[in-house]
Amino acid sequence: MDQVYREPLTAARIKQQARDFGADIVGIADGKAMDAHPPDPARPRRPSDISDYDAGHAIVLGKRLLAGPTRLKRWNERHKFYNDEVTLSFMEEAALELALWLEGCGYPALIIPPTHVDPWLYFDDPAEHLTPLLSASHAAVEAGLGTLGLNGQLLTPEFGPRLMVTIVLATLDDGVEVDRPRDTALCLGPECGRCLSACPGDVVGHWTRDWAACDRYRSPHGFAEVADFLGQVLDAPDTDAQKRLVRSEESFNIWQSTLRGAGVVTGCRRCQDVCPVGADYEAMLADALAEIPEDTAAKRERLAAMARAEAAGEMPAAHDAERRWIGRLKA
């Protein structure tokens, strides 16, 4: 792009514009740093894999989740699914507004959705966990917005993990200052462990998560369920049995979720609900979420074993792999 057609911008102006469009928090990550540090080196997802020209900066926008739905304890509460989907839709509009504004200033921009995956990496297994084109959580850490927690979720000082994030890629002038990752972890690790205690699928590990098992909860009416359901219909013994399945509550939930994405791009977030990190927790949530009905003695013992291992200096390989984004643990 010819510099004469570009309006000079600063990081402060870009961030203010993003807030004006509705973002609650915003940071700017260095695209080259993200290229150099992909979260999964075996299957790297880098800005430069998406664009050869417009991936110099990753502008990460965050919008808080509503406190009212968060106070509902059932993991499969459809009101939560819907409210979260509306928040995601709002974030998509804010990202579009920012991208259009950047292009009006002379900087080509593109939106990287936090929910869509690379179809070239789908190998006919609906149960396989697929990752987005770019990890929004890791990009948010690179943009200085927070750190990753015990279960791999993004934590922020303002809202803990209770927010949606999305990315706008653009190559900006060298004068646009990028943010740096935080040095110190926000997560208290297994000494807290409320994410593990609250998980209905018991998928939280030691600085990791069984993502494939988690998918059945965080996308309960997603592609895996649709594929399973259609298989049941095809395998039914007769036409009447097929009709009963087509008219069933399961079929109805899939149809209803397809209308808006509620239960597909949104789903269980009990680990986000109960996390004590974030200024919003004590102010809006603690009175309703202090008790964790899903907690068990087995979960408490597992957390205690993790804490003992860390006290002995025995950190799991999963922590070492994510150390850059977890940050330095507090003594």
DOPABA-794570 format. One record per residue: residue in three letters; y, z, x of N, C-alpha, C in turn. Coordinates in steps of 0.05 Angstrom, whole numbers, padded with zeros to 5 digits, always signed. Example, Ala and Ser with C-alpha at 12.3 -4.5 7.8 and 13.67 -1.06 7.14 Angstrom:
% DOPABA-794570
ala-00114+00156+00264-00090+00156+00246-00066+00156+00264 ser-00045+00142+00257-00021+00143+00273+00001+00157+00258 
END
This chain:
% DOPABA-794570
met-00024+00000+00017+00000+00000+00000+00025+00000+00018 asp+00045-00015+00009+00070-00017+00024+00086+00009+00019 gln+00095+00022+00040+00109+00047+00038+00134+00044+00021 val+00146+00021+00020+00172+00018+00006+00168+00022-00024 tyr+00143+00019-00034+00138+00023-00063+00130+00052-00069 arg+00128+00069-00049+00119+00096-00054+00143+00115-00054 glu+00142+00133-00074+00162+00154-00076+00153+00177-00059 pro+00169+00188-00041+00161+00211-00025+00154+00235-00042 leu+00130+00247-00036+00121+00270-00051+00115+00293-00033 thr+00116+00317-00044+00108+00341-00030+00085+00354-00045 ala+00070+00372-00031+00049+00387-00045+00060+00403-00068 ala+00083+00416-00063+00094+00433-00084+00101+00417-00109 arg+00111+00393-00106+00118+00377-00129+00093+00368-00144 ile+00073+00360-00129+00048+00351-00142+00035+00374-00158 lys+00035+00398-00146+00023+00421-00160+00039+00428-00185 gln+00065+00427-00183+00082+00434-00206+00077+00413-00228 gln+00074+00388-00221+00069+00367-00241+00042+00372-00254 ala+00022+00380-00239-00004+00386-00250-00003+00409-00270 arg+00013+00429-00263+00016+00452-00281+00031+00443-00306 asp+00051+00426-00303+00065+00416-00326+00047+00401-00345 phe+00026+00388-00334+00007+00374-00351-00014+00392-00363 gly-00014+00418-00355-00032+00437-00368-00051+00452-00350 ala-00052+00446-00324-00070+00460-00306-00060+00489-00302 asp-00078+00508-00301-00071+00535-00295-00069+00541-00265 ile-00086+00528-00250-00085+00530-00221-00090+00503-00209 val-00080+00498-00185-00083+00472-00173-00082+00475-00142 gly-00099+00461-00128-00099+00460-00099-00104+00432-00089 ile-00098+00428-00064-00102+00401-00052-00120+00404-00027 ala-00143+00391-00028-00162+00391-00006-00159+00367+00012 asp-00166+00370+00037-00165+00348+00056-00191+00331+00053 gly-00188+00306+00045-00211+00289+00041-00228+00286+00066 lys-00215+00285+00090-00230+00283+00115-00247+00308+00120 ala-00236+00331+00114-00251+00356+00117-00276+00356+00098 met-00272+00346+00074-00294+00344+00055-00315+00324+00065 asp-00306+00302+00077-00325+00283+00089-00341+00295+00111 ala-00328+00312+00127-00341+00324+00150-00360+00347+00142 his-00356+00358+00118-00372+00381+00110-00383+00377+00082 pro-00402+00358+00078-00414+00355+00051-00432+00379+00045 pro-00432+00388+00020-00449+00412+00013-00479+00407+00019 asp-00488+00383+00015-00517+00377+00019-00519+00354+00039 pro-00521+00361+00065-00522+00339+00085-00545+00319+00081 ala-00567+00328+00068-00589+00310+00063-00582+00289+00042 arg-00565+00296+00023-00555+00278+00003-00525+00282+00001 pro-00511+00273+00020-00482+00278+00021-00467+00265-00002 arg-00448+00280-00013-00429+00270-00033-00401+00273-00022 arg-00390+00252-00012-00364+00253+00002-00343+00236-00012 pro-00318+00244-00010-00297+00227-00021-00298+00198-00011 ser-00305+00194+00014-00305+00167+00025-00329+00150+00014 asp-00349+00164+00002-00370+00149-00011-00361+00137-00037 ile-00339+00147-00048-00329+00137-00073-00307+00116-00069 ser-00290+00120-00050-00268+00101-00045-00263+00098-00015 asp-00260+00074-00006-00253+00068+00021-00223+00072+00026 tyr-00207+00072+00005-00178+00071+00008-00164+00096-00003 asp-00174+00108-00024-00158+00128-00039-00173+00155-00041 ala-00183+00164-00018-00198+00189-00017-00188+00207+00004 gly-00163+00204+00012-00152+00221+00033-00147+00250+00024 his-00142+00253-00002-00136+00280-00013-00151+00283-00039 ala-00161+00308-00044-00174+00315-00069-00157+00336-00082 ile-00143+00329-00104-00127+00348-00119-00145+00360-00140 val-00148+00387-00138-00167+00401-00156-00151+00417-00177 leu-00156+00411-00202-00143+00424-00224-00162+00443-00238 gly-00152+00467-00245-00168+00486-00260-00155+00495-00285 lys-00171+00499-00306-00162+00509-00332-00180+00532-00341 arg-00168+00554-00348-00184+00578-00355-00199+00573-00381 leu-00222+00586-00383-00237+00586-00408-00226+00608-00427 leu-00228+00603-00453-00217+00622-00472-00232+00649-00471 ala-00217+00670-00474-00229+00697-00472-00245+00703-00498 gly-00236+00693-00521-00250+00699-00546-00279+00691-00545 pro-00286+00666-00539-00314+00658-00537-00329+00673-00515 thr-00315+00679-00494-00328+00694-00472-00339+00721-00481 arg-00326+00733-00499-00334+00759-00509-00358+00759-00527 leu-00367+00735-00534-00392+00732-00550-00416+00733-00531 lys-00435+00750-00536-00455+00756-00516-00479+00736-00516 arg-00485+00724-00538-00509+00707-00539-00505+00682-00521 trp-00524+00676-00505-00521+00654-00486-00520+00627-00501 asn-00534+00625-00524-00535+00599-00538-00517+00599-00562 glu-00494+00612-00560-00475+00612-00581-00460+00586-00582 arg-00463+00571-00604-00451+00544-00605-00420+00545-00606 his-00409+00567-00615-00379+00569-00614-00370+00568-00585 lys-00385+00579-00567-00378+00578-00539-00381+00550-00528 phe-00403+00537-00536-00407+00509-00527-00383+00492-00535 tyr-00375+00494-00560-00353+00477-00571-00327+00484-00557 asn-00320+00510-00556-00295+00517-00543-00293+00508-00514 asp-00315+00510-00500-00315+00501-00472-00313+00471-00470 glu-00325+00457-00489-00323+00427-00488-00294+00419-00494 val-00280+00433-00511-00252+00427-00517-00235+00432-00492 thr-00241+00453-00478-00227+00459-00453-00232+00437-00432 leu-00257+00428-00430-00263+00406-00412-00248+00380-00420 ser-00246+00375-00446-00232+00351-00455-00202+00353-00448 phe-00191+00378-00450-00163+00382-00443-00159+00377-00413 met-00178+00386-00396-00176+00381-00368-00177+00352-00361 glu-00193+00337-00376-00195+00308-00371-00168+00295-00377 glu-00155+00304-00399-00129+00293-00405-00108+00300-00384 ala-00109+00325-00375-00090+00333-00354-00094+00317-00329 ala-00120+00312-00321-00125+00296-00298-00116+00268-00301 leu-00119+00257-00325-00110+00229-00330-00079+00228-00328 glu-00066+00248-00340-00036+00248-00338-00027+00250-00309 leu-00041+00266-00293-00033+00268-00264-00039+00242-00250 ala-00062+00230-00255-00068+00204-00242-00048+00183-00249 leu-00040+00181-00274-00020+00162-00283+00007+00167-00270 trp+00014+00193-00268+00039+00200-00255+00039+00192-00225 leu+00017+00198-00211+00014+00190-00183+00017+00160-00180 glu+00004+00145-00197+00006+00116-00195+00034+00106-00201 gly+00048+00120-00219+00076+00114-00224+00094+00118-00199 cys+00085+00137-00182+00099+00142-00157+00090+00124-00134 gly+00070+00107-00140+00061+00088-00120+00035+00095-00105 tyr+00020+00115-00116-00005+00123-00103-00029+00119-00121 pro-00045+00099-00116-00069+00095-00132-00086+00120-00133 ala-00097+00127-00157-00112+00152-00160-00136+00147-00178 leu-00156+00163-00175-00179+00162-00193-00190+00190-00198 ile-00201+00193-00223-00211+00219-00232-00241+00220-00226 ile-00249+00243-00215-00278+00248-00210-00287+00269-00230 pro-00302+00262-00251-00309+00281-00271-00329+00302-00260 pro-00328+00326-00269-00346+00347-00259-00373+00347-00271 thr-00378+00330-00291-00403+00330-00306-00421+00306-00302 his-00410+00283-00293-00425+00259-00291-00440+00257-00264 val-00464+00247-00264-00480+00245-00240-00484+00216-00232 asp-00493+00212-00208-00498+00185-00197-00523+00173-00210 pro-00521+00152-00226-00546+00141-00239-00565+00129-00219 trp-00556+00122-00195-00574+00110-00175-00593+00131-00164 leu-00587+00157-00169-00605+00178-00159-00623+00189-00181 tyr-00624+00176-00204-00643+00184-00225-00669+00169-00222 phe-00691+00184-00220-00717+00171-00215-00737+00178-00237 asp-00729+00174-00262-00747+00176-00285-00759+00203-00289 asp-00744+00224-00281-00754+00252-00285-00731+00267-00298 pro-00732+00271-00325-00710+00285-00339-00707+00313-00330 ala-00727+00326-00319-00726+00354-00310-00713+00357-00283 glu-00710+00336-00268-00699+00338-00241-00669+00345-00242 his-00661+00363-00225-00632+00371-00224-00616+00349-00209 leu-00596+00339-00222-00578+00319-00210-00551+00331-00206 thr-00538+00324-00184-00512+00335-00177-00490+00315-00184 pro-00465+00324-00189-00443+00306-00194-00436+00288-00171 leu-00419+00269-00176-00411+00250-00154-00396+00265-00132 leu-00382+00286-00139-00370+00304-00119-00374+00332-00131 ser-00380+00352-00115-00382+00379-00124-00354+00390-00129 ala-00346+00394-00154-00320+00405-00160-00316+00433-00150 ser-00338+00449-00150-00337+00477-00140-00331+00477-00110 his-00345+00461-00095-00340+00460-00066-00312+00449-00060 ala-00304+00429-00075-00277+00418-00072-00256+00439-00077 ala-00260+00455-00097-00241+00476-00104-00239+00497-00081 val-00261+00503-00068-00260+00521-00045-00245+00508-00023 glu-00250+00482-00017-00235+00468+00004-00205+00467-00003 ala-00198+00468-00029-00170+00467-00037-00158+00495-00039 gly-00172+00515-00029-00161+00542-00027-00160+00558-00053 leu-00175+00548-00074-00173+00561-00100-00192+00585-00103 gly-00213+00587-00086-00232+00609-00089-00254+00607-00070 thr-00276+00621-00076-00300+00620-00059-00325+00619-00077 leu-00348+00613-00066-00373+00613-00081-00385+00640-00082 gly-00399+00646-00105-00412+00671-00109-00442+00671-00103 leu-00454+00694-00109-00483+00698-00104-00500+00676-00116 asn-00493+00666-00139-00508+00645-00153-00497+00617-00149 gly-00478+00614-00130-00467+00588-00125-00444+00579-00142 gln-00435+00597-00160-00412+00589-00177-00386+00595-00164 leu-00366+00579-00172-00339+00583-00162-00326+00608-00173 leu-00314+00624-00156-00298+00648-00164-00269+00644-00155 thr-00251+00652-00173-00222+00650-00167-00210+00677-00171 pro-00188+00684-00157-00175+00710-00161-00163+00713-00189 glu-00155+00691-00201-00142+00693-00227-00162+00696-00250 phe-00183+00680-00250-00201+00678-00273-00230+00682-00265 gly-00236+00692-00241-00264+00694-00233-00277+00667-00235 pro-00301+00665-00247-00314+00639-00251-00308+00626-00278 arg-00290+00639-00294-00286+00630-00321-00264+00609-00323 leu-00270+00585-00313-00252+00562-00314-00267+00536-00311 met-00254+00515-00319-00264+00488-00314-00247+00475-00292 val-00259+00460-00275-00244+00446-00254-00252+00417-00254 thr-00233+00400-00246-00237+00372-00242-00221+00362-00219 ile-00227+00337-00209-00215+00327-00184-00201+00301-00189 val-00178+00298-00177-00164+00272-00176-00162+00264-00146 leu-00174+00241-00139-00172+00231-00112-00149+00213-00109 ala-00135+00215-00086-00113+00197-00079-00108+00201-00049 thr-00098+00180-00036-00090+00183-00008-00059+00185-00009 leu-00050+00209-00001-00021+00215-00002-00009+00213+00026 asp+00017+00215+00027+00031+00214+00053+00022+00238+00070 asp+00025+00234+00096+00017+00255+00115+00034+00280+00111 gly+00057+00278+00100+00074+00301+00095+00065+00319+00073 val+00046+00310+00057+00035+00327+00035+00015+00347+00048 glu+00023+00372+00048+00007+00393+00061-00018+00399+00045 val-00041+00401+00059-00066+00408+00045-00070+00438+00047 asp-00086+00448+00028-00093+00477+00028-00118+00481+00045 arg-00122+00506+00053-00145+00513+00069-00163+00532+00054 pro-00189+00532+00060-00207+00551+00047-00199+00580+00053 arg-00205+00598+00034-00200+00626+00039-00220+00637+00060 asp-00211+00656+00075-00228+00668+00096-00248+00688+00085 thr-00240+00703+00065-00256+00726+00056-00269+00720+00029 ala-00294+00727+00026-00309+00722+00001-00297+00739-00021 leu-00296+00727-00045-00289+00742-00069-00313+00756-00081 cys-00337+00746-00076-00361+00757-00088-00370+00782-00072 leu-00380+00802-00087-00390+00826-00075-00420+00825-00068 gly-00433+00802-00075-00460+00798-00069-00479+00816-00085 pro-00503+00822-00074-00523+00837-00089-00514+00865-00096 glu-00494+00876-00082-00484+00902-00089-00473+00902-00117 cys-00464+00879-00127-00455+00876-00154-00478+00863-00170 gly-00484+00838-00166-00507+00825-00178-00507+00822-00208 arg-00484+00825-00221-00483+00823-00250-00491+00795-00259 cys-00486+00774-00244-00494+00747-00251-00525+00746-00253 leu-00539+00758-00234-00568+00758-00235-00578+00774-00259 ser-00566+00797-00263-00574+00815-00285-00572+00802-00312 ala-00551+00786-00316-00545+00774-00342-00559+00748-00347 cys-00571+00736-00327-00582+00709-00331-00606+00709-00350 pro-00605+00694-00372-00627+00694-00391-00652+00680-00380 gly-00648+00661-00362-00670+00646-00350-00680+00658-00324 asp-00667+00680-00314-00674+00693-00289-00676+00673-00267 val-00655+00657-00263-00656+00635-00243-00638+00641-00218 val-00625+00664-00218-00607+00670-00196-00623+00682-00173 gly-00618+00671-00149-00631+00681-00125-00612+00694-00106 his-00619+00695-00081-00603+00708-00060-00584+00688-00048 trp-00560+00686-00059-00540+00666-00051-00550+00638-00058 thr-00564+00635-00080-00574+00610-00089-00581+00611-00118 arg-00591+00589-00129-00598+00588-00157-00620+00566-00161 asp-00638+00571-00179-00658+00550-00186-00643+00532-00206 trp-00631+00511-00195-00613+00494-00212-00628+00479-00233 ala-00653+00470-00227-00668+00455-00247-00675+00473-00270 ala-00683+00498-00265-00688+00516-00287-00663+00524-00302 cys-00641+00526-00287-00615+00533-00300-00606+00511-00319 asp-00612+00486-00312-00603+00463-00328-00612+00465-00357 arg-00635+00477-00362-00646+00480-00389-00629+00499-00406 tyr-00613+00516-00392-00596+00535-00406-00567+00524-00406 arg-00558+00514-00384-00529+00506-00383-00525+00478-00396 ser-00547+00464-00402-00546+00439-00418-00569+00439-00437 pro-00570+00458-00456-00594+00461-00473-00601+00438-00491 his-00581+00421-00497-00586+00398-00514-00580+00372-00498 gly-00585+00374-00472-00579+00351-00454-00602+00331-00454 phe-00602+00314-00433-00620+00292-00432-00649+00301-00430 ala-00654+00323-00416-00682+00332-00414-00693+00340-00441 glu-00677+00353-00458-00687+00360-00484-00691+00335-00502 val-00672+00317-00500-00674+00292-00515-00699+00277-00508 ala-00705+00275-00482-00729+00261-00473-00755+00275-00483 asp-00755+00302-00481-00778+00317-00491-00781+00313-00521 phe-00759+00314-00536-00760+00312-00565-00770+00285-00574 leu-00760+00264-00561-00769+00237-00568-00799+00233-00562 gly-00807+00246-00540-00836+00246-00533-00853+00259-00555 gln-00843+00281-00566-00857+00294-00588-00859+00276-00612 val-00837+00262-00618-00837+00244-00641-00858+00222-00637 leu-00858+00210-00614-00876+00188-00608-00905+00198-00608 asp-00910+00223-00600-00937+00233-00598-00947+00245-00624 ala-00930+00247-00644-00938+00260-00669-00961+00244-00682 pro-00980+00258-00695-01005+00245-00704-01001+00225-00727 asp-00980+00227-00742-00976+00208-00764-00947+00206-00771 thr-00941+00187-00790-00913+00182-00798-00900+00206-00810 asp-00915+00221-00827-00903+00245-00839-00895+00266-00818 ala-00911+00270-00798-00905+00289-00777-00880+00279-00761 gln-00878+00253-00757-00855+00242-00743-00829+00247-00760 lys-00831+00243-00786-00808+00248-00803-00799+00277-00803 arg-00819+00295-00802-00812+00324-00802-00797+00331-00776 leu-00805+00319-00754-00791+00323-00729-00762+00312-00730 val-00760+00288-00740-00734+00274-00742-00715+00291-00759 arg-00725+00305-00779-00709+00320-00798-00706+00349-00790 ser-00717+00357-00767-00718+00385-00758-00691+00395-00748 glu-00690+00422-00745-00666+00434-00734-00661+00425-00705 glu-00682+00421-00690-00679+00411-00663-00666+00384-00662 ser-00674+00366-00680-00662+00340-00682-00632+00343-00691 phe-00627+00360-00709-00600+00365-00719-00582+00375-00696 asn-00592+00393-00680-00576+00404-00658-00570+00382-00637 ile-00589+00365-00631-00585+00343-00613-00563+00324-00624 trp-00566+00317-00649-00545+00300-00662-00518+00313-00661 gln-00516+00339-00668-00491+00352-00668-00479+00354-00640 ser-00495+00358-00620-00485+00360-00593-00476+00333-00582 thr-00490+00311-00591-00482+00285-00582-00454+00277-00592 leu-00446+00288-00615-00420+00282-00626-00397+00290-00608 arg-00400+00313-00595-00378+00324-00579-00385+00331-00550 gly-00411+00332-00544-00419+00341-00518-00424+00371-00516 ala-00418+00386-00538-00423+00415-00539-00453+00420-00538 gly-00462+00434-00517-00490+00438-00513-00502+00417-00494 val-00486+00398-00486-00495+00377-00468-00480+00380-00441 val-00454+00377-00442-00437+00381-00418-00428+00410-00417 thr-00433+00426-00438-00429+00454-00437-00454+00468-00446 gly-00456+00494-00441-00480+00509-00448-00477+00538-00439 cys-00500+00550-00431-00500+00578-00423-00481+00583-00399 arg-00466+00605-00401-00449+00614-00379-00448+00644-00378 arg-00470+00657-00383-00471+00686-00382-00464+00696-00355 cys-00471+00683-00333-00464+00692-00307-00434+00691-00303 gln-00420+00672-00315-00391+00671-00314-00378+00693-00330 asp-00390+00698-00354-00378+00717-00372-00376+00745-00359 val-00398+00754-00346-00399+00782-00338-00389+00787-00310 cys-00382+00767-00295-00372+00770-00268-00346+00787-00268 pro-00344+00808-00252-00320+00825-00252-00298+00814-00236 val-00302+00793-00221-00281+00781-00205-00261+00767-00223 gly-00235+00769-00217-00215+00756-00233-00197+00776-00247 ala-00171+00770-00247-00152+00788-00260-00156+00789-00290 asp-00169+00769-00301-00173+00768-00330-00195+00787-00340 tyr-00213+00795-00322-00237+00810-00331-00229+00837-00343 glu-00215+00854-00328-00207+00880-00338-00188+00878-00361 ala-00170+00858-00360-00150+00855-00380-00161+00846-00407 met-00181+00828-00407-00189+00815-00431-00219+00818-00439 leu-00236+00826-00420-00265+00823-00424-00281+00848-00420 ala-00273+00867-00403-00290+00889-00395-00300+00905-00418 asp-00283+00910-00438-00292+00927-00461-00315+00915-00476 ala-00317+00888-00477-00339+00875-00492-00363+00869-00475 leu-00360+00867-00448-00381+00856-00432-00392+00876-00411 ala-00383+00901-00412-00392+00920-00392-00422+00923-00392 glu-00435+00924-00415-00464+00927-00417-00476+00899-00416 ile-00499+00898-00403-00514+00872-00399-00541+00875-00412 pro-00545+00865-00436-00570+00868-00450-00594+00855-00436 glu-00589+00835-00420-00610+00820-00406-00621+00835-00381 asp-00608+00857-00373-00616+00870-00349-00643+00883-00352 thr-00658+00884-00330-00685+00896-00329-00689+00911-00304 ala-00709+00928-00303-00715+00943-00279-00724+00924-00256 ala-00738+00903-00263-00746+00884-00243-00722+00870-00230 lys-00703+00863-00246-00679+00850-00235-00664+00870-00217 arg-00662+00895-00225-00648+00915-00209-00662+00919-00182 glu-00688+00919-00182-00703+00923-00157-00700+00898-00139 arg-00699+00875-00151-00694+00851-00134-00667+00852-00121 leu-00647+00860-00136-00620+00862-00124-00620+00884-00102 ala-00633+00906-00107-00634+00927-00086-00648+00917-00061 ala-00669+00900-00064-00682+00889-00040-00664+00870-00025 met-00648+00854-00040-00629+00837-00027-00608+00853-00011 ala-00598+00874-00024-00578+00891-00011-00589+00904+00014 arg-00614+00913+00013-00627+00925+00037-00629+00904+00059 ala-00637+00880+00052-00640+00859+00073-00613+00853+00086 glu-00592+00852+00070-00565+00846+00081-00556+00869+00099 ala-00561+00894+00091-00554+00917+00107-00568+00917+00134 ala-00592+00905+00134-00607+00903+00159-00600+00878+00175 gly-00580+00863+00165-00571+00838+00179-00588+00814+00174 glu-00605+00815+00153-00623+00793+00147-00612+00777+00124 met-00597+00756+00131-00585+00739+00111-00604+00715+00105 pro-00606+00706+00080-00623+00684+00074-00612+00657+00084 ala-00630+00638+00087-00621+00611+00096-00601+00599+00076 ala-00604+00605+00050-00585+00594+00030-00557+00603+00036 his-00553+00628+00045-00527+00638+00052-00516+00623+00076 asp-00532+00619+00096-00523+00605+00120-00514+00577+00114 ala-00528+00563+00095-00522+00536+00088-00495+00534+00073 glu-00488+00556+00059-00463+00556+00043-00441+00574+00055 arg-00445+00582+00079-00427+00602+00091-00398+00592+00090 arg-00393+00567+00095-00365+00556+00096-00351+00561+00069 trp-00366+00560+00047-00354+00561+00020-00357+00589+00008 ile-00375+00606+00019-00377+00634+00009-00355+00651+00021 gly-00348+00646+00046-00328+00662+00060-00341+00686+00074 arg-00324+00700+00088-00334+00724+00103-00338+00747+00084 leu-00362+00758+00084-00369+00779+00066-00356+00805+00074 lys-00347+00821+00055-00335+00847+00061-00355+00866+00071 ala-00348+00882+00090-00366+00901+00102-00373+00923+00082 
END
